[in-house]
Amino acid sequence: MILTIIGATGNVGRQLAATILSHQMLTPADKLILSARPQSAGRLQALCSDLLDAFAEHAPDIDACDTDKPVCGDIVVFAAGAAATPEYPTRDALAAANLELFAGFAQQIRTAFCAKPFFLINVTNPVELGVSVFSCVLRNTSHVFGMGSYLDSFRFRKEIALEVGCPAKDVHGYALGEHGDCIVPVWSSVIGRGAAATRVRDLVGKNVRPVSVIQSEIQTAVQQIKPLLASRAIEKAIAFVDSKPADVRMAIRPMVIQASGIK
Protein backbone atom coordinates (compact mmCIF):
# COMPACT_ATOMS: atom_id res chain seq x y z
CA MET A 1 0.00 0.00 0.00
CA ILE A 2 1.12 3.55 -0.73
CA LEU A 3 0.04 6.32 1.64
CA THR A 4 0.77 9.94 0.77
CA ILE A 5 0.60 12.91 3.13
CA ILE A 6 0.27 16.31 1.44
CA GLY A 7 1.56 19.07 3.71
CA ALA A 8 3.83 16.73 5.65
CA THR A 9 6.00 19.46 7.19
CA GLY A 10 3.06 21.17 8.93
CA ASN A 11 2.04 20.39 12.51
CA VAL A 12 -0.74 18.01 11.48
CA GLY A 13 1.26 16.35 8.71
CA ARG A 14 4.23 15.64 10.98
CA GLN A 15 2.00 14.27 13.72
CA LEU A 16 0.16 12.04 11.26
CA ALA A 17 3.40 10.61 9.91
CA ALA A 18 4.80 9.92 13.38
CA THR A 19 1.54 8.34 14.58
CA ILE A 20 1.20 6.12 11.52
CA LEU A 21 4.75 4.84 12.00
CA SER A 22 4.62 4.48 15.78
CA HIS A 23 1.43 2.42 15.55
CA GLN A 24 2.92 0.33 12.74
CA MET A 25 -0.05 1.03 10.49
CA LEU A 26 2.23 0.45 7.49
CA THR A 27 4.42 -2.62 7.03
CA PRO A 28 8.00 -2.62 5.71
CA ALA A 29 6.52 -3.70 2.37
CA ASP A 30 4.41 -0.53 2.14
CA LYS A 31 5.44 3.00 1.18
CA LEU A 32 4.93 6.37 2.87
CA ILE A 33 5.28 9.44 0.66
CA LEU A 34 5.71 12.78 2.39
CA SER A 35 4.95 15.80 0.24
CA ALA A 36 5.46 19.52 0.85
CA ARG A 37 6.03 22.75 -1.06
CA PRO A 38 9.37 23.09 -2.90
CA GLN A 39 10.46 25.84 -0.48
CA SER A 40 10.14 23.32 2.38
CA ALA A 41 12.41 20.74 0.71
CA GLY A 42 15.10 20.99 3.39
CA ARG A 43 12.64 20.51 6.24
CA LEU A 44 11.03 17.61 4.38
CA GLN A 45 14.33 15.79 3.93
CA ALA A 46 15.13 16.35 7.60
CA LEU A 47 11.71 14.98 8.60
CA CYS A 48 12.21 11.84 6.52
CA SER A 49 15.62 11.27 8.06
CA ASP A 50 14.30 11.80 11.58
CA LEU A 51 11.40 9.37 11.07
CA LEU A 52 13.72 6.72 9.66
CA ASP A 53 16.00 7.11 12.68
CA ALA A 54 13.08 6.81 15.11
CA PHE A 55 11.27 3.90 13.48
CA ALA A 56 14.06 2.08 11.62
CA GLU A 57 13.11 -1.37 12.92
CA HIS A 58 9.68 -1.46 11.29
CA ALA A 59 9.48 1.57 9.00
CA PRO A 60 8.17 1.26 5.46
CA ASP A 61 9.96 2.83 2.54
CA ILE A 62 9.75 6.61 3.15
CA ASP A 63 10.04 8.94 0.20
CA ALA A 64 9.94 12.74 -0.07
CA CYS A 65 8.55 14.76 -2.96
CA ASP A 66 7.35 18.30 -3.52
CA THR A 67 3.75 19.16 -4.27
CA ASP A 68 4.58 20.07 -7.87
CA LYS A 69 5.14 16.38 -8.64
CA PRO A 70 2.26 14.05 -9.67
CA VAL A 71 0.42 12.63 -6.68
CA CYS A 72 0.15 8.89 -6.27
CA GLY A 73 -1.04 6.52 -3.56
CA ASP A 74 -3.82 4.21 -2.47
CA ILE A 75 -4.64 6.71 0.28
CA VAL A 76 -3.85 10.43 0.06
CA VAL A 77 -4.20 12.61 3.16
CA PHE A 78 -4.49 16.34 2.47
CA ALA A 79 -3.09 18.34 5.39
CA ALA A 80 -1.71 21.41 3.59
CA GLY A 81 -2.81 25.02 3.83
CA ALA A 82 -3.45 27.67 6.44
CA ALA A 83 -4.37 26.62 9.98
CA ALA A 84 -6.25 28.42 12.73
CA THR A 85 -3.93 31.19 13.95
CA PRO A 86 -4.33 34.83 14.97
CA GLU A 87 -3.94 35.57 11.25
CA TYR A 88 -6.86 33.27 10.45
CA PRO A 89 -9.04 33.40 13.59
CA THR A 90 -12.34 32.29 12.03
CA ARG A 91 -13.56 29.56 9.73
CA ASP A 92 -14.51 32.22 7.18
CA ALA A 93 -10.92 33.46 7.18
CA LEU A 94 -9.64 29.92 6.76
CA ALA A 95 -12.10 29.34 3.92
CA ALA A 96 -10.84 32.42 2.10
CA ALA A 97 -7.23 31.32 2.63
CA ASN A 98 -7.63 27.68 1.61
CA LEU A 99 -10.33 27.70 -1.08
CA GLU A 100 -7.89 28.32 -3.92
CA LEU A 101 -5.55 25.66 -2.52
CA PHE A 102 -8.36 23.08 -2.42
CA ALA A 103 -9.39 23.87 -5.99
CA GLY A 104 -5.82 23.85 -7.29
CA PHE A 105 -4.97 20.51 -5.71
CA ALA A 106 -8.20 18.95 -6.99
CA GLN A 107 -7.37 20.06 -10.53
CA GLN A 108 -3.81 18.81 -10.14
CA ILE A 109 -4.85 15.26 -9.21
CA ARG A 110 -7.94 15.05 -11.40
CA THR A 111 -6.38 13.12 -14.29
CA ALA A 112 -4.64 10.59 -12.05
CA PHE A 113 -7.71 10.24 -9.84
CA CYS A 114 -10.07 9.65 -12.77
CA ALA A 115 -7.72 7.04 -14.21
CA LYS A 116 -7.46 5.17 -10.91
CA PRO A 117 -9.49 6.55 -7.97
CA PHE A 118 -7.78 6.54 -4.60
CA PHE A 119 -9.11 7.43 -1.16
CA LEU A 120 -8.68 11.12 -0.39
CA ILE A 121 -8.96 12.21 3.25
CA ASN A 122 -9.09 15.94 3.98
CA VAL A 123 -7.94 17.22 7.36
CA THR A 124 -7.43 20.87 6.36
CA ASN A 125 -9.97 23.35 7.69
CA PRO A 126 -12.65 24.14 6.83
CA VAL A 127 -12.92 20.37 6.40
CA GLU A 128 -16.39 20.45 4.85
CA LEU A 129 -15.36 23.05 2.30
CA GLY A 130 -12.41 20.94 1.21
CA VAL A 131 -14.56 17.83 0.89
CA SER A 132 -17.12 19.77 -1.14
CA VAL A 133 -14.50 21.17 -3.53
CA PHE A 134 -12.72 17.84 -3.97
CA SER A 135 -15.98 15.95 -4.53
CA CYS A 136 -17.19 18.51 -7.06
CA VAL A 137 -14.00 18.77 -9.10
CA LEU A 138 -13.28 15.03 -9.01
CA ARG A 139 -16.95 14.19 -9.53
CA ASN A 140 -16.73 11.49 -6.90
CA THR A 141 -18.33 11.28 -3.45
CA SER A 142 -17.44 7.69 -2.59
CA HIS A 143 -13.67 8.19 -2.30
CA VAL A 144 -13.50 11.63 -0.63
CA PHE A 145 -13.69 11.91 3.15
CA GLY A 146 -13.33 14.56 5.85
CA MET A 147 -12.12 13.83 9.36
CA GLY A 148 -14.18 16.53 11.10
CA SER A 149 -17.00 14.53 12.67
CA TYR A 150 -14.63 11.65 13.43
CA LEU A 151 -12.35 13.90 15.45
CA ASP A 152 -15.25 15.71 17.12
CA SER A 153 -16.76 12.37 18.14
CA PHE A 154 -13.54 11.47 19.95
CA ARG A 155 -13.48 14.86 21.63
CA PHE A 156 -17.09 14.39 22.72
CA ARG A 157 -16.31 10.99 24.27
CA LYS A 158 -13.23 12.38 25.98
CA GLU A 159 -15.16 15.21 27.63
CA ILE A 160 -17.86 12.82 28.84
CA ALA A 161 -15.22 10.43 30.20
CA LEU A 162 -13.50 13.28 32.07
CA GLU A 163 -16.78 14.26 33.69
CA VAL A 164 -17.78 10.77 34.87
CA GLY A 165 -14.22 9.69 35.72
CA CYS A 166 -13.65 6.79 33.35
CA PRO A 167 -11.36 5.99 30.40
CA ALA A 168 -12.52 7.44 27.09
CA LYS A 169 -12.56 3.93 25.63
CA ASP A 170 -15.49 3.12 27.92
CA VAL A 171 -17.69 5.79 26.30
CA HIS A 172 -19.41 5.49 22.93
CA GLY A 173 -21.08 8.37 21.16
CA TYR A 174 -20.72 10.56 18.13
CA ALA A 175 -21.04 14.10 16.88
CA LEU A 176 -22.34 15.30 13.53
CA GLY A 177 -22.52 18.54 11.61
CA GLU A 178 -19.85 21.05 10.71
CA HIS A 179 -16.45 20.62 12.30
CA GLY A 180 -15.89 23.39 14.83
CA ASP A 181 -18.34 25.52 16.77
CA CYS A 182 -21.30 24.40 14.62
CA ILE A 183 -20.93 20.77 15.66
CA VAL A 184 -23.99 18.77 16.73
CA PRO A 185 -23.39 16.41 19.70
CA VAL A 186 -25.71 13.42 19.52
CA TRP A 187 -26.52 12.66 23.15
CA SER A 188 -28.95 9.89 22.14
CA SER A 189 -25.97 7.93 20.79
CA VAL A 190 -24.02 8.07 24.06
CA ILE A 191 -23.62 4.91 26.14
CA GLY A 192 -21.10 3.83 28.74
CA ARG A 193 -19.47 0.43 29.05
CA GLY A 194 -18.74 -1.61 32.14
CA ALA A 195 -18.58 0.21 35.47
CA ALA A 196 -19.16 3.55 33.75
CA ALA A 197 -22.52 2.61 32.26
CA THR A 198 -24.71 4.02 35.04
CA ARG A 199 -22.74 7.24 35.45
CA VAL A 200 -22.79 7.89 31.71
CA ARG A 201 -26.54 7.19 31.54
CA ASP A 202 -27.17 9.66 34.35
CA LEU A 203 -25.05 12.31 32.61
CA VAL A 204 -26.96 11.81 29.36
CA GLY A 205 -30.24 12.31 31.21
CA LYS A 206 -29.02 15.64 32.61
CA ASN A 207 -27.70 16.98 29.30
CA VAL A 208 -30.22 16.01 26.61
CA ARG A 209 -31.73 19.22 25.23
CA PRO A 210 -32.68 20.63 21.82
CA VAL A 211 -29.87 21.05 19.31
CA SER A 212 -30.78 24.72 18.93
CA VAL A 213 -30.19 25.24 22.66
CA ILE A 214 -26.82 23.46 22.58
CA GLN A 215 -25.62 25.44 19.58
CA SER A 216 -26.76 28.69 21.19
CA GLU A 217 -24.76 27.81 24.31
CA ILE A 218 -21.71 27.01 22.18
CA GLN A 219 -21.94 30.27 20.26
CA THR A 220 -22.33 32.23 23.51
CA ALA A 221 -19.31 30.46 25.03
CA VAL A 222 -17.25 31.20 21.91
CA GLN A 223 -17.95 34.92 22.25
CA GLN A 224 -17.23 34.86 25.99
CA ILE A 225 -13.89 33.10 25.66
CA LYS A 226 -12.51 35.27 22.85
CA PRO A 227 -11.41 38.16 25.15
CA LEU A 228 -9.54 35.68 27.37
CA LEU A 229 -7.72 34.22 24.39
CA ALA A 230 -6.97 37.65 22.95
CA SER A 231 -5.32 38.67 26.23
CA ARG A 232 -3.46 35.32 26.41
CA ALA A 233 -5.15 34.46 29.72
CA ILE A 234 -4.86 30.75 28.98
CA GLU A 235 -5.31 29.49 32.56
CA LYS A 236 -8.50 31.51 32.95
CA ALA A 237 -9.69 30.27 29.56
CA ILE A 238 -9.12 26.67 30.62
CA ALA A 239 -11.05 27.25 33.86
CA PHE A 240 -13.88 28.79 31.82
CA VAL A 241 -13.97 25.75 29.51
CA ASP A 242 -13.97 23.35 32.46
CA SER A 243 -17.05 25.08 33.90
CA LYS A 244 -19.17 24.23 30.84
CA PRO A 245 -21.13 21.06 29.94
CA ALA A 246 -19.33 18.33 28.00
CA ASP A 247 -20.90 19.23 24.65
CA VAL A 248 -19.85 22.88 24.96
CA ARG A 249 -16.36 21.94 26.17
CA MET A 250 -15.94 19.71 23.14
CA ALA A 251 -16.46 22.69 20.83
CA ILE A 252 -14.43 25.38 22.59
CA ARG A 253 -11.49 23.54 24.19
CA PRO A 254 -9.66 23.28 20.82
CA MET A 255 -9.74 27.10 20.65
CA VAL A 256 -7.75 27.28 23.89
CA ILE A 257 -5.28 24.63 22.76
CA GLN A 258 -4.66 26.54 19.54
CA ALA A 259 -4.29 29.88 21.33
CA SER A 260 -1.87 28.43 23.87
CA GLY A 261 0.83 28.11 21.22
CA ILE A 262 1.46 24.45 22.03
CA LYS A 263 0.63 23.41 18.46
C-alpha positions in Angstrom: 0.0 0.0 0.0 1.1 3.6 -0.7 0.0 6.3 1.6 0.8 9.9 0.8 0.6 12.9 3.1 0.3 16.3 1.4 1.6 19.1 3.7 3.8 16.7 5.6 6.0 19.5 7.2 3.1 21.2 8.9 2.0 20.4 12.5 -0.7 18.0 11.5 1.3 16.3 8.7 4.2 15.6 11.0 2.0 14.3 13.7 0.2 12.0 11.3 3.4 10.6 9.9 4.8 9.9 13.4 1.5 8.3 14.6 1.2 6.1 11.5 4.7 4.8 12.0 4.6 4.5 15.8 1.4 2.4 15.5 2.9 0.3 12.7 0.0 1.0 10.5 2.2 0.4 7.5 4.4 -2.6 7.0 8.0 -2.6 5.7 6.5 -3.7 2.4 4.4 -0.5 2.1 5.4 3.0 1.2 4.9 6.4 2.9 5.3 9.4 0.7 5.7 12.8 2.4 5.0 15.8 0.2 5.5 19.5 0.9 6.0 22.7 -1.1 9.4 23.1 -2.9 10.5 25.8 -0.5 10.1 23.3 2.4 12.4 20.7 0.7 15.1 21.0 3.4 12.6 20.5 6.2 11.0 17.6 4.4 14.3 15.8 3.9 15.1 16.3 7.6 11.7 15.0 8.6 12.2 11.8 6.5 15.6 11.3 8.1 14.3 11.8 11.6 11.4 9.4 11.1 13.7 6.7 9.7 16.0 7.1 12.7 13.1 6.8 15.1 11.3 3.9 13.5 14.1 2.1 11.6 13.1 -1.4 12.9 9.7 -1.5 11.3 9.5 1.6 9.0 8.2 1.3 5.5 10.0 2.8 2.5 9.7 6.6 3.1 10.0 8.9 0.2 9.9 12.7 -0.1 8.6 14.8 -3.0 7.4 18.3 -3.5 3.7 19.2 -4.3 4.6 20.1 -7.9 5.1 16.4 -8.6 2.3 14.1 -9.7 0.4 12.6 -6.7 0.1 8.9 -6.3 -1.0 6.5 -3.6 -3.8 4.2 -2.5 -4.6 6.7 0.3 -3.9 10.4 0.1 -4.2 12.6 3.2 -4.5 16.3 2.5 -3.1 18.3 5.4 -1.7 21.4 3.6 -2.8 25.0 3.8 -3.4 27.7 6.4 -4.4 26.6 10.0 -6.2 28.4 12.7 -3.9 31.2 13.9 -4.3 34.8 15.0 -3.9 35.6 11.3 -6.9 33.3 10.5 -9.0 33.4 13.6 -12.3 32.3 12.0 -13.6 29.6 9.7 -14.5 32.2 7.2 -10.9 33.5 7.2 -9.6 29.9 6.8 -12.1 29.3 3.9 -10.8 32.4 2.1 -7.2 31.3 2.6 -7.6 27.7 1.6 -10.3 27.7 -1.1 -7.9 28.3 -3.9 -5.6 25.7 -2.5 -8.4 23.1 -2.4 -9.4 23.9 -6.0 -5.8 23.9 -7.3 -5.0 20.5 -5.7 -8.2 19.0 -7.0 -7.4 20.1 -10.5 -3.8 18.8 -10.1 -4.8 15.3 -9.2 -7.9 15.1 -11.4 -6.4 13.1 -14.3 -4.6 10.6 -12.1 -7.7 10.2 -9.8 -10.1 9.6 -12.8 -7.7 7.0 -14.2 -7.5 5.2 -10.9 -9.5 6.5 -8.0 -7.8 6.5 -4.6 -9.1 7.4 -1.2 -8.7 11.1 -0.4 -9.0 12.2 3.3 -9.1 15.9 4.0 -7.9 17.2 7.4 -7.4 20.9 6.4 -10.0 23.4 7.7 -12.7 24.1 6.8 -12.9 20.4 6.4 -16.4 20.4 4.9 -15.4 23.1 2.3 -12.4 20.9 1.2 -14.6 17.8 0.9 -17.1 19.8 -1.1 -14.5 21.2 -3.5 -12.7 17.8 -4.0 -16.0 15.9 -4.5 -17.2 18.5 -7.1 -14.0 18.8 -9.1 -13.3 15.0 -9.0 -17.0 14.2 -9.5 -16.7 11.5 -6.9 -18.3 11.3 -3.5 -17.4 7.7 -2.6 -13.7 8.2 -2.3 -13.5 11.6 -0.6 -13.7 11.9 3.2 -13.3 14.6 5.8 -12.1 13.8 9.4 -14.2 16.5 11.1 -17.0 14.5 12.7 -14.6 11.6 13.4 -12.4 13.9 15.4 -15.2 15.7 17.1 -16.8 12.4 18.1 -13.5 11.5 19.9 -13.5 14.9 21.6 -17.1 14.4 22.7 -16.3 11.0 24.3 -13.2 12.4 26.0 -15.2 15.2 27.6 -17.9 12.8 28.8 -15.2 10.4 30.2 -13.5 13.3 32.1 -16.8 14.3 33.7 -17.8 10.8 34.9 -14.2 9.7 35.7 -13.7 6.8 33.3 -11.4 6.0 30.4 -12.5 7.4 27.1 -12.6 3.9 25.6 -15.5 3.1 27.9 -17.7 5.8 26.3 -19.4 5.5 22.9 -21.1 8.4 21.2 -20.7 10.6 18.1 -21.0 14.1 16.9 -22.3 15.3 13.5 -22.5 18.5 11.6 -19.9 21.1 10.7 -16.4 20.6 12.3 -15.9 23.4 14.8 -18.3 25.5 16.8 -21.3 24.4 14.6 -20.9 20.8 15.7 -24.0 18.8 16.7 -23.4 16.4 19.7 -25.7 13.4 19.5 -26.5 12.7 23.1 -28.9 9.9 22.1 -26.0 7.9 20.8 -24.0 8.1 24.1 -23.6 4.9 26.1 -21.1 3.8 28.7 -19.5 0.4 29.1 -18.7 -1.6 32.1 -18.6 0.2 35.5 -19.2 3.6 33.7 -22.5 2.6 32.3 -24.7 4.0 35.0 -22.7 7.2 35.5 -22.8 7.9 31.7 -26.5 7.2 31.5 -27.2 9.7 34.4 -25.1 12.3 32.6 -27.0 11.8 29.4 -30.2 12.3 31.2 -29.0 15.6 32.6 -27.7 17.0 29.3 -30.2 16.0 26.6 -31.7 19.2 25.2 -32.7 20.6 21.8 -29.9 21.0 19.3 -30.8 24.7 18.9 -30.2 25.2 22.7 -26.8 23.5 22.6 -25.6 25.4 19.6 -26.8 28.7 21.2 -24.8 27.8 24.3 -21.7 27.0 22.2 -21.9 30.3 20.3 -22.3 32.2 23.5 -19.3 30.5 25.0 -17.3 31.2 21.9 -17.9 34.9 22.3 -17.2 34.9 26.0 -13.9 33.1 25.7 -12.5 35.3 22.8 -11.4 38.2 25.2 -9.5 35.7 27.4 -7.7 34.2 24.4 -7.0 37.7 22.9 -5.3 38.7 26.2 -3.5 35.3 26.4 -5.2 34.5 29.7 -4.9 30.7 29.0 -5.3 29.5 32.6 -8.5 31.5 33.0 -9.7 30.3 29.6 -9.1 26.7 30.6 -11.0 27.3 33.9 -13.9 28.8 31.8 -14.0 25.8 29.5 -14.0 23.3 32.5 -17.1 25.1 33.9 -19.2 24.2 30.8 -21.1 21.1 29.9 -19.3 18.3 28.0 -20.9 19.2 24.7 -19.9 22.9 25.0 -16.4 21.9 26.2 -15.9 19.7 23.1 -16.5 22.7 20.8 -14.4 25.4 22.6 -11.5 23.5 24.2 -9.7 23.3 20.8 -9.7 27.1 20.7 -7.8 27.3 23.9 -5.3 24.6 22.8 -4.7 26.5 19.5 -4.3 29.9 21.3 -1.9 28.4 23.9 0.8 28.1 21.2 1.5 24.5 22.0 0.6 23.4 18.5 
